[in-house]
Amino acid sequence: MSASTIPTIDLSPWRTGDHQDRDRLALAVDQALERAGFLLVTGHGVPLGLPAAIRSAARSFFHQPAGFKAPFLAEIGQYGWSGPGAVATGRVEGVQTPPDLVETWSAAPEPYDATTDRPEPELLPTSWPSHPPLRPLLVQYVRAMRVLADELLELLAVALGRPLDFFTRHTTCPDWTLTLNWYPAINTTGAPQPGQFRVGPHTDFGALTVLDRQPGKGGLQIHTEDNGWQDAPYDPDALTVNIGDLMARWTGDRWRSGRHRVLAPPADAPSEELMSLVYFYDCDPHTVVESLPAPIGRVSHPPVTARAYVRSKVAEIALR
């Protein structure tokens, strides 16, 4: 997939450049989100070495037997560990696919309570394994993600010709989820069933997704009308960013909710296991999202409430 379809955006000029630099970046973002709904971003400010440390700790957890992980099993709509067979993401497109070949650990902020003196919400779930020490690493990571996500939303606002705070005025106490997706090797999963993926074809549900991923034969693919399914571009120094359904609705379908999938574990690389760090960023739960009118928007969708909309979509893919 060409750089013209999914460009790499260096955020450094956004922070330090003049109006011309910022306008140039905004134009590139607008064009990329129209074509595919995806970007790569460098200059993102994530601490060097932190994703690798998270992967190392998380891999130690995922490699434990099911009995070790069972006390951390997440109920539907909650946070913690989800084992094999928990979701079939492709079903959101109306296709009865087999379960995804993935295990996850998910975390999110506890509900906001204005009466506390804490500078930031506690991290859910309430129970974490003492070894490996995942929690302090994820706390550090989500702090960096929150800063980056709001910065990206400001860039997106300018790309639409809107005020800088057009989106971030709705992220005072936003919903977000960090999910660690572990894709076991085929030696662990066995041969995939027909139509089975590590993650089935779908678009994300919320406003913005920031992905730190690893390349592989059974890796991320992106779908566009011009090129069909193509391997996603990869840069070890970049994060992959895509918008979801909520943002597409907000822009009146000016921008495309990025359709993607993660291929099944490959038979010709039997030891390949991958891990992705996926940060889903939405907005304040009761935000009413209304489509921007023409000439920015192209389709007028009925208004939706942010949290209710995203949760309704998540419910479509849960198997238990």
C-alpha positions as CSV (number, residue, x, y, z in Angstrom):
1,M,0.0,0.0,0.0
2,S,1.6,3.3,-1.1
3,A,2.7,6.2,1.0
4,S,0.3,8.4,-0.9
5,T,-2.6,6.3,0.4
6,I,-1.4,6.0,4.0
7,P,1.2,8.7,4.6
8,T,3.6,9.0,7.5
9,I,3.0,12.2,9.5
10,D,5.8,13.6,11.6
11,L,4.1,15.4,14.5
12,S,7.1,17.5,15.4
13,P,6.2,20.4,12.9
14,W,2.7,20.4,14.3
15,R,4.2,21.3,17.7
16,T,7.0,23.6,16.6
17,G,6.2,24.7,13.1
18,D,4.6,27.8,11.7
19,H,1.1,28.1,10.2
20,Q,2.3,26.8,6.8
21,D,3.8,23.6,8.4
22,R,0.6,23.0,10.4
23,D,-1.7,23.6,7.4
24,R,0.4,21.2,5.2
25,L,0.1,18.5,7.8
26,A,-3.7,19.2,8.2
27,L,-4.2,18.8,4.4
28,A,-2.2,15.5,4.3
29,V,-4.4,14.2,7.2
30,D,-7.6,15.2,5.5
31,Q,-6.6,13.5,2.3
32,A,-5.4,10.3,4.0
33,L,-8.6,9.9,6.1
34,E,-10.7,10.4,3.0
35,R,-8.9,7.6,1.2
36,A,-8.4,5.0,3.8
37,G,-9.0,6.2,7.3
38,F,-5.4,5.4,8.3
39,L,-2.2,7.3,9.1
40,L,1.3,6.5,10.4
41,V,2.6,9.0,12.9
42,T,6.2,9.6,14.1
43,G,7.3,12.2,16.7
44,H,4.6,10.8,18.9
45,G,6.3,11.1,22.3
46,V,5.9,7.6,23.6
47,P,8.8,6.8,25.9
48,L,11.5,4.8,24.2
49,G,11.5,1.2,25.2
50,L,8.1,1.3,26.9
51,P,6.2,-0.8,24.3
52,A,8.9,-3.5,24.4
53,A,8.7,-3.6,28.2
54,I,4.9,-4.0,28.0
55,R,5.2,-6.8,25.5
56,S,7.7,-8.7,27.6
57,A,5.6,-8.5,30.7
58,A,2.3,-9.3,28.9
59,R,3.9,-12.2,27.0
60,S,4.9,-13.7,30.4
61,F,1.3,-13.5,31.4
62,F,-0.3,-14.9,28.2
63,H,2.1,-17.8,28.2
64,Q,0.8,-19.0,31.6
65,P,-1.6,-21.9,31.7
66,A,-5.3,-21.1,31.6
67,G,-5.6,-21.9,35.3
68,F,-3.2,-19.1,36.2
69,K,-5.2,-16.6,34.0
70,A,-8.7,-17.7,35.0
71,P,-8.9,-15.5,38.2
72,F,-8.5,-12.5,35.9
73,L,-11.2,-13.5,33.4
74,A,-13.2,-10.5,32.2
75,E,-17.0,-10.6,32.1
76,I,-18.7,-9.2,29.0
77,G,-18.2,-5.4,29.0
78,Q,-15.6,-5.5,31.7
79,Y,-11.8,-5.5,31.8
80,G,-9.0,-8.0,32.4
81,W,-8.2,-11.2,30.5
82,S,-10.3,-12.6,27.7
83,G,-9.2,-16.0,26.5
84,P,-9.7,-17.9,23.2
85,G,-13.2,-17.9,21.7
86,A,-14.3,-14.7,23.3
87,V,-15.1,-12.6,20.2
88,A,-15.8,-12.9,16.5
89,T,-15.1,-9.4,15.3
90,G,-16.2,-10.0,11.7
91,R,-19.7,-10.6,12.9
92,V,-20.1,-6.8,13.2
93,E,-20.3,-6.9,9.4
94,G,-23.1,-9.4,9.4
95,V,-20.8,-12.4,8.6
96,Q,-21.0,-15.5,10.9
97,T,-17.2,-16.0,11.3
98,P,-15.5,-18.4,13.6
99,P,-14.0,-16.9,16.8
100,D,-11.0,-14.7,16.5
101,L,-7.6,-16.4,17.2
102,V,-6.6,-13.9,19.9
103,E,-6.2,-13.5,23.7
104,T,-6.5,-10.0,25.2
105,W,-5.8,-8.0,28.3
106,S,-7.9,-4.8,28.5
107,A,-7.8,-1.9,30.8
108,A,-9.9,1.3,31.2
109,P,-10.4,4.1,33.7
110,E,-12.8,3.6,36.5
111,P,-15.9,5.8,36.4
112,Y,-15.1,9.4,37.1
113,D,-15.8,10.7,40.7
114,A,-15.4,14.4,41.2
115,T,-15.4,14.0,44.9
116,T,-12.0,12.4,45.0
117,D,-8.6,14.1,45.1
118,R,-6.9,11.8,42.7
119,P,-5.3,13.6,39.8
120,E,-6.4,10.8,37.4
121,P,-8.8,7.8,37.6
122,E,-7.7,4.4,38.8
123,L,-7.1,1.7,36.2
124,L,-9.5,-1.1,35.8
125,P,-9.6,-4.0,36.3
126,T,-9.3,-3.9,40.1
127,S,-7.3,-7.2,40.2
128,W,-3.9,-7.6,38.4
129,P,-1.3,-10.4,38.5
130,S,1.5,-9.5,40.8
131,H,3.9,-11.1,38.4
132,P,4.5,-10.0,35.7
133,P,4.2,-6.3,36.8
134,L,1.9,-5.1,34.0
135,R,0.0,-2.4,35.8
136,P,2.7,0.2,36.3
137,L,3.8,-0.1,32.7
138,L,0.3,0.4,31.4
139,V,-0.3,3.4,33.7
140,Q,2.7,5.0,32.1
141,Y,1.6,4.1,28.6
142,V,-2.0,5.3,28.9
143,R,-0.7,8.7,30.2
144,A,1.3,9.1,27.0
145,M,-1.6,7.9,24.9
146,R,-4.0,10.4,26.4
147,V,-1.7,13.3,25.6
148,L,-1.1,12.0,22.1
149,A,-4.8,11.3,21.4
150,D,-5.9,14.8,22.3
151,E,-3.1,16.2,20.2
152,L,-4.3,14.2,17.2
153,L,-7.8,15.3,17.8
154,E,-6.6,18.9,17.6
155,L,-4.9,18.1,14.3
156,L,-8.1,16.5,13.0
157,A,-10.1,19.6,14.0
158,V,-7.8,21.8,12.0
159,A,-7.9,19.4,9.0
160,L,-11.7,20.0,9.0
161,G,-11.3,23.7,9.2
162,R,-12.9,23.7,12.7
163,P,-11.6,25.4,15.9
164,L,-8.7,23.7,17.6
165,D,-10.9,22.4,20.5
166,F,-13.7,21.2,18.3
167,F,-13.2,17.6,19.5
168,T,-11.2,18.1,22.7
169,R,-13.9,20.1,24.3
170,H,-15.6,16.7,24.5
171,T,-12.7,14.8,26.1
172,T,-12.7,16.2,29.6
173,C,-13.4,12.8,31.1
174,P,-13.4,10.5,28.0
175,D,-14.0,6.9,27.6
176,W,-11.0,5.0,26.5
177,T,-9.8,1.4,26.5
178,L,-6.3,-0.1,26.2
179,T,-6.3,-3.6,24.8
180,L,-3.2,-5.9,24.5
181,N,-3.9,-8.3,21.7
182,W,-1.8,-11.4,21.8
183,Y,-1.9,-13.5,18.6
184,P,-0.5,-17.0,19.4
185,A,1.4,-19.0,16.9
186,I,-0.3,-21.7,14.9
187,N,1.6,-24.2,17.0
188,T,-0.6,-23.0,19.9
189,T,-3.9,-22.4,18.1
190,G,-3.9,-25.2,15.6
191,A,-4.9,-24.8,12.0
192,P,-7.4,-22.0,11.5
193,Q,-10.9,-22.8,10.4
194,P,-12.2,-21.6,7.1
195,G,-12.9,-17.8,7.3
196,Q,-11.0,-17.6,10.7
197,F,-8.7,-14.6,11.4
198,R,-6.7,-13.4,14.3
199,V,-9.1,-10.4,14.1
200,G,-11.9,-10.6,11.5
201,P,-12.7,-7.8,9.1
202,H,-14.2,-4.7,10.7
203,T,-14.1,-1.0,11.3
204,D,-13.4,0.3,14.8
205,F,-16.4,1.7,16.7
206,G,-15.2,4.9,18.4
207,A,-13.5,8.1,17.5
208,L,-9.8,7.3,17.3
209,T,-7.5,4.3,17.5
210,V,-3.7,4.4,18.2
211,L,-1.9,1.1,17.5
212,D,1.6,0.0,18.3
213,R,2.0,-3.2,16.3
214,Q,4.5,-5.8,15.1
215,P,4.9,-6.9,11.5
216,G,4.3,-10.4,10.5
217,K,3.0,-12.8,7.8
218,G,-0.2,-13.0,9.8
219,G,-0.4,-9.3,10.4
220,L,-2.5,-6.2,9.8
221,Q,-4.2,-5.7,6.4
222,I,-6.2,-2.5,5.4
223,H,-9.0,-2.4,2.8
224,T,-9.6,0.4,0.4
225,E,-12.0,0.7,-2.6
226,D,-9.1,1.2,-5.0
227,N,-6.8,-1.5,-3.8
228,G,-8.9,-4.1,-1.9
229,W,-7.0,-5.9,0.9
230,Q,-3.3,-4.9,1.2
231,D,-0.7,-5.4,3.9
232,A,-0.5,-2.3,6.1
233,P,2.6,-0.2,5.8
234,Y,5.0,-0.6,8.8
235,D,7.6,1.7,10.3
236,P,9.2,0.6,13.5
237,D,9.4,4.3,14.7
238,A,5.7,5.0,13.9
239,L,2.4,4.4,15.4
240,T,-0.6,3.4,13.3
241,V,-3.6,5.7,13.7
242,N,-7.1,5.1,12.3
243,I,-10.5,6.7,12.8
244,G,-13.6,4.7,13.8
245,D,-17.3,4.8,13.1
246,L,-18.1,7.5,15.6
247,M,-15.6,9.9,13.9
248,A,-16.8,9.0,10.4
249,R,-20.3,9.8,11.5
250,W,-19.1,13.1,13.0
251,T,-17.6,14.2,9.7
252,G,-20.7,13.2,7.8
253,D,-18.7,10.4,6.1
254,R,-16.1,12.9,4.7
255,W,-13.6,10.6,6.4
256,R,-13.6,6.8,6.1
257,S,-13.8,4.5,9.1
258,G,-10.7,2.4,8.4
259,R,-11.6,-1.2,7.5
260,H,-9.0,-3.7,8.5
261,R,-8.3,-7.3,9.7
262,V,-5.5,-9.3,11.1
263,L,-4.7,-12.5,9.1
264,A,-4.7,-16.0,10.6
265,P,-1.4,-17.4,11.9
266,P,0.6,-18.6,8.9
267,A,1.4,-22.3,8.4
268,D,4.8,-21.4,6.9
269,A,5.8,-19.4,10.0
270,P,4.7,-21.8,12.7
271,S,6.3,-20.0,15.6
272,E,5.1,-16.5,14.7
273,E,3.3,-14.9,17.5
274,L,2.6,-11.1,17.5
275,M,1.3,-8.6,20.0
276,S,-0.5,-5.3,19.4
277,L,-1.1,-2.4,21.9
278,V,-4.4,-0.9,20.9
279,Y,-5.6,2.4,22.4
280,F,-9.3,3.1,21.7
281,Y,-10.1,6.8,22.4
282,D,-13.7,8.1,22.3
283,C,-15.0,11.1,24.1
284,D,-17.1,12.1,27.1
285,P,-19.8,9.4,27.6
286,H,-22.8,11.6,27.1
287,T,-21.5,13.5,24.1
288,V,-24.1,13.7,21.3
289,V,-22.4,13.2,18.0
290,E,-24.0,15.0,15.1
291,S,-22.8,14.9,11.5
292,L,-21.1,18.1,10.2
293,P,-23.2,19.6,7.5
294,A,-22.1,20.3,3.9
295,P,-19.8,21.3,2.5
296,I,-17.7,19.4,5.1
297,G,-20.1,16.5,5.6
298,R,-21.5,14.4,2.8
299,V,-24.1,12.2,4.6
300,S,-26.3,13.3,7.5
301,H,-26.5,10.5,10.1
302,P,-29.0,10.5,13.0
303,P,-27.4,11.9,16.2
304,V,-26.0,9.2,18.6
305,T,-24.7,9.3,22.1
306,A,-21.1,8.3,22.2
307,R,-20.9,5.7,25.0
308,A,-24.2,4.0,24.1
309,Y,-23.3,3.8,20.4
310,V,-19.9,2.2,21.0
311,R,-21.2,-0.3,23.6
312,S,-24.0,-1.3,21.2
313,K,-21.3,-2.2,18.6
314,V,-19.1,-4.0,21.1
315,A,-22.1,-6.2,22.1
316,E,-22.4,-7.4,18.5
317,I,-19.1,-9.2,18.5
318,A,-19.0,-10.7,22.0
319,L,-19.5,-14.5,22.2
320,R,-19.6,-14.8,26.0
